[in-house]
Amino acid sequence: MTIHCTDTDPPLAGLRHSFFRRPQHPFWTALASAVIVGALFSSVFAEELPGTNKLPLATIAPLPAAAAATATVAPADVDPCITLRGSVWRTKAGIVFFKTPIGLLSLSSTSTLKDIKTSHEVRLWVHGRHTVIEIRKKIDGPLLHRYLSGPMTSGTEAPKTLRWWGPEGDLAIPVGAEDERFASYQEGDPLTVEVNATNTLLGVHDVQYDLQVNQIPPAGAEVQLLLSGTVAKLKSNFVLIRTAIGLVMLNTKIGIPPVKIGQPLIVRIGQGQVTITLPSPEAPIARPSASAIR
């Protein structure tokens, strides 16, 4: 399933009728600090797939110089927006590396992902402040893990439910008797939960991810990406940009022009093309409001 990077999805219901309480137990307070939205990066890695520098590259869509100087993310675009799919490349203690059509995606956790095998694949969706990560078997595709990350939002149509964005539409996750588990959270706090195929709550985890863009995807690959940010670091043949999902590493061979630290940059990937835009520093990058992407 591919989502479009335009804000056509209806916003989630407002933050009303909350059944959550303020923190009461030190244990849950500690847990809250450990549970991080998957889109918040723990570190930046510099792993490269074997032979990626020998892969053929698609033609980069050219941008007129005048357009590149003034371009910004359109107000209707959801930024960040990612649809990505990959297969297991290798694993380490607490971290799994996936090969994707654009490079490496790593997932890390101290509480889950311990049963990931080379016969598994990952599917990632990022939509504003929301992230959905699925782990499935390659052959028959049954769901093994599904993680939902985003600001904690209580349901308004049904008591004791959590509201999430999903690639198939808005989700209402029943909490039921597990409401004590969320006693240390307040509305809007970052939260990552695991659910099953019927969206039944299974647990709370600390899943995080890192993304490294090494290559242009082949035509027909299930990839869509829109990221805007500023150049944070220049290292060898990589440009690190600071985005709403943290630091993202870009290999300069995908068509990154000469840039300077602090320079705004927009990356769009789709349909076998990579488009790099360098907006004017005086023109701030437009982003949807928090209320529009919750």
Secondary structure, DSSP 4 states (H G I P E B T S, - for coil): ----SB--SPPPPPS-S--------HHHHHHHHH---TTS-S-------TTGGGS--PPPPP--HHHHHH----TTB-SSEEEEEEEEEEEETTEEEEEETTEEEEEE-SSS-TT--TTEEEEEEEETTEEEEEEEETTT--EEEEEEEEE--B-SSSSSEEEE--TTS-EEEE-GGGGGGGTT--TT-EEEEEE-TT--EEEE---EEEEEE-SPPPTT-S-EEEEEEEEEEEETTEEEEEETTEEEEEEGGGTPPP--TT-EEEEEEETTEEEEE---TTSPPP---HHHH-
